[in-house]
Amino acid sequence: MLILNNSINYRHHRFKKVSFNQSKSCVHHERQNVNTKSVVVVVSTKAHRRRKKIIIEATTATNEERSDSNVNNNQKATTTKTTKEKQAMKGNPFEQTVKAAEERQELFNDIAPVYDQLNDILSLGLHRAWKMATVKWSRAKTGDVVLDVCCGSGDITKRLSDKVGETGMVYGLDFAENQLRRAKEKMDDLLLMTNFNPNNTNNTNNTNNDSSAAKITWVQGDALELPFEDDTFDAITMGYGLRNVRDIPKALSELKRVAKSGKKVAILDFNNSRDETTNQVSGFILDNVVVPFAKLNDVEAEYKYLRPSIERFPTGPELVDLALTAGFKEATHYELQPGGLMGCLVCEV
């Protein structure tokens, strides 16, 4: 298109055929603006049509570039949001690396002072029933030598101690020093309360008080490299720990290695359910109850770790497959009530 003089507002157009050759490939139009008397000559040719096509293609390409730019901007915004969310939580639930494991170790050290209190409040005390069920599934009995891996503040360890009695032996292992310190303090406080209880006439032989504390050995160690010989334990438990290790198959192999043949290993943790409704309910509770309450106790960043760590955790059937691959003879995953929010993997060596 060749524009000899530019005009903006046209009141009417007058068209005049200037020439017409045999090939009919070129038609000239003269367009005059009545107000400005400026003349616009438009040359329409095959070349013009080709140019028009190029302009259309260029416009399409520009629109596509703009669309791509919008997509890229949205992706950048999403990435920025994700990055901020990651920075707002501790424990790095998105990676299974040594560095991530070290961050989780720091996380559990940080929450040790409020860990028990939050567990009681946020689970409405139900964690006690779940832990008792885990001990039951471990088949621990009087006189056994038992191990509680990732023992935290010692809730399951104490229950194992009560179960095996003063003739048994209990080891509580965790990688977080502050959790172990808290566990030992709890047992010492329990012992002190028992010794000064005027209604207790049998302090030395009651396996539910002082004797239970006496036979627990606390060990700071790594679940991926358990500091015990093969075939050592008659029963093993693991509460809320498998989800946090950086190598789940290796952790399962270690549990199998230190357990005696024919014995049980019971592993309690959050349930990454195959049922979408269950997962939605779990997510809602974590986002709208657990995290806000944790914020009141200045551990919001630590408890934001929970949901993404559950989402990347294997489902029940996947855990069963991993256990069998690790060498266990049998494995069963139980979904615990209410709502299947928790699960317990029970394995036989």
N, C-alpha and C positions, 0 to 999 in steps of 0.2 A: 504494500500500500504506500503510495507516494502522496504526501500531504504538502501542498504548496503554501497554504495559509491556514492556520488553525482557527476554528470557530467553535464556540461552546453551545450556545442555544440557537436551535434552528426552528423558525416558525413554519416554514414549508420548504419542500424540496422541489427543484425543477431538474428533470433528467433529460439529457440530450445525447443522442447517439453521435459520437464523433467519427468513428470509423468502424468498418466491419470487414475483415479480410476473409479470404476463402476458407481458411482453416477454422474460422470462428473461435479462434483461441484468445482473442483479445477484444474486449468491449470497454469503452471509456464512458464514464459517467461524469457529468459536470453537475456539481451541487452548489447552489448559491444561497447565502444567508441574506435575507431581505434587509435585515437591520444593518449589518456591517458591510454588506456588499463584498465580502471576502469570498474568494472562490476556492473550492476544494476539488481537486482532480483526483479521482480514484482510478488506479490502473488495475484491472482484474485480469489476470493471466493464469496459465497453468502453474507458472512459477509462484504466483501469488497464492494459489490454492495450496501448493506444496508448503509455502511459508506459513500459511494459516494452520496447516496440519502440524507443522513443527512447533508453532506457538501453542497449539492445544496440547501437544505432547509435553512441551516444556512446562505449561501450566499444571498439567497432571503430575509431572515429576516434582514440581515445587510443592504441590499439595501433599504428595507422598512424603517429601522431605519434612514438611511441617508436621505431618502425622507421626513420622518416625521420631522427630524431635520431641513431640509431646509424649510419646511412649518412653523415650529416653529420660525425659524430665520426670515422668511418673516413677520410672524405675529408680532414678536417683533419689527421689523423695522417699520411696519405699525403703531403699537401702539406708538412707539417712535415719529414717524412723527405726529400722531394725537395729542399726548401730547404736542409737540412743537407748533402745530397750535393752540391748546387751550390756551397755555400760551401766544401766540402772539396776542390774542384778549381779549377784556374786555366784561363784562356783562354776561358771562356764559350762552350762549343760549342752552346748552345741558341739563340743569336740570330745574326742576320746584320746587324749594325749597326756603325756607326763605333766606338762604345764597345767592342763585342765585339772588333773588329779591333785596337784599341789594347791590350786585355787579352792578345790572342794575341801581339802584338809584345813585350810585357813577358815573356810566358811563354818565348818562344824566346830572349830575351836571358838569362833566368835559367838555362836549361838548357845554354847554350853550353859551359861548362867540361866537362860530362860527356856531351855529345851523342854524340860519336864512340864513346866507350867503351861506352855503353849500346847503341848501334846494333850494334856488333860482337858483344856478348855476347847480346843479346836475339834477334838474328836468326841467331845461330850463324855469322856471317860471310856469310850469304846476301845481305845487302843489296848487297854488292859485285857479285854476279852480276846482280842486278836492275838496278843502275845501269849496268853494262856493256851490258846488253841495250837500255836506254833510249838510250844513246849510239849504238848500232848502228842502232836504228830511226830516229834523227834524220837518218841519212845524211850526217853531217858527214864531210868529207874534207880532205885536205891543202890548205892555203892558204885555207880558208873563214873567213869572219867569222861567229862563232857567239855565241849568248846562252844563259846558264843562269839562268832565273828562279827566285826563291826558292832560291837556291844554298846557303843554310845555311852549313855549315862547309867547303864547297868540294869535296866528293867528286866529284860529276859534273863540276864545272867543271874539275878537274884532268884527268879522263879526256877531256874535250873538247879540252883543251890538248894532250894527248899525241896526239890524233887529227888535229888540224889542223896540228900541227908549228909550227916557228918562223916559217914564212911566213904563217901564219894569225893570227887575232886573236880573243881570247876575252873576253867580258864576263860577270862574275858579279854578279847583282843580288839584294839581299835587303833587307827592311825592318828587320831586327834588327841593330843596330850591333855587338853583341857577337859575333854569328855571323860577321859580316864580319871582325871583328878576329881571331877564331879562325882563319878561313880563310886570312887573310894570314900569320898566325904559322906555320901548317902549311906553307905554301909557302916561307916564309923558312927554316924549319928544314930542309926538304927540300933547298933550295938549299945551305945550309950543309953538310949531310952530304955532298952530291955534290962540293962543292969540296974537301973534305978526305978524299975517298975515294982512296987511293993506287992503286987498281985502275982508276980511271977516267982514261983517257988522252985523252979527247975531250970535255972539259967544255963547251966553247963551242958544239959542234955537236950534242950529244946532246939530242934533243927530249923525252926522257923525264925530264930533270932540270932544270938551271938555266934553259934556254931556255923551258921550260913555265911557270915562275914569272914570267919576264920579260914574257910577252905576255898576262898576265891583268890585266884592269882591273876593280877591285872598285867597285861602285856601290851606294849605299844609296838605295833607291827603292821605289815602290809598283807592284805588279803590275797595278793597275787604271789606272795612268797611267804607262806606260813612257816614260822620258825619251829616246826614240829616234825618228828619222824613219821614215816609212813605207818598206816594202820595203828594209830594211837588212840582214837576216841570211839567211845561207845554210842555217842549221839552228838550231833552238831546242829546249832541253830545260827541263823543270820537274819537280823532284823533291819530292814530299810538300808541295806548296804550294797546289794548286788547292782542296783540301779546306778550307784555312784562310782563303781569301779571303772577303770578305763578299758578293761579287757574282760568281758563277761565269760567267754569260753575258758580263759585261763583261770579265772576265779573258781569256776565250777570244777575244773580239773584239780585244783588245789584242795578243794573241799573233799572231793572223792579220794584223793591221795591219802589224806590224814585220817580218814574214817576207816573203821574196821569193816571187814567183809560182812555183809548181811545187815549192817546197821543203817540208820536213817539220818538224812540231812533235811531239815525243814527251813525254808527260806521265805520270810514274810516281807512283802513290799506292796507299794501301790499297784493297782491292777490297770494295765493298759488294755482296756476291754475291746473286744471286737464289736460290741454293741455301741452304735453311735450315740444313742440316748444316754447311756451310762457315761460316756466320755464327755458329753455336753454338760451333764449334771456335775461331774467331777470338775470340769473346767470352770463352771459357774461358781461353785463353792470356793475353789482356790482363788479366783479373781476377785470375788465379792465378799468373801468372809475371811479366808486365811490371810491373804496379803494385807488387807486393810487393818486387821487385828495385829498382824506382825508389825505394821507401821507404828502402831501405838506403843510398841515395845522396842522401837528403833532397830528392827531387824527386817525391814521391808525388802531390802535388796537381797538378803539371804533367802527369804521365802518366795521371792519371785522365781527362784531357781526351780521350784517344784514342778510347775506345769510343763515346761519344755523338757525337763528330765523324764517325766512320765511319758510324754508323747514319743520320745525316741526309745523308750524301754520296750523290749520284746513283749508281744502278747503272750497269753498263757500257753497256747499250742506251740508257739515259737520257743518258749522257755523249755518246754518238755523236749523238743527236738534238740536243743542245745545241751540239755542234761544227758540225754542218751548218747549224743556225739562225744561228750566228755568222758563217757565210760560207765555211767550209772546203769544198773541192770533194769531198773524201773523208774518211772517219773510220772507224777500226777500233779496237775495244777487245780487248786480249789479257789473259787471266787467266794469271798467272805461277805456276809451281810453286815449292815444293810446296803443294798444296791449294788453289790459287787464292786465297791470302790477299792477294796483291798484284795490281795491274792496271796496264796501260799503254795509254793512249789515244794512238793515232798518227793525226795529221791531215795532210792535204796541202792546201796553199794553192792 
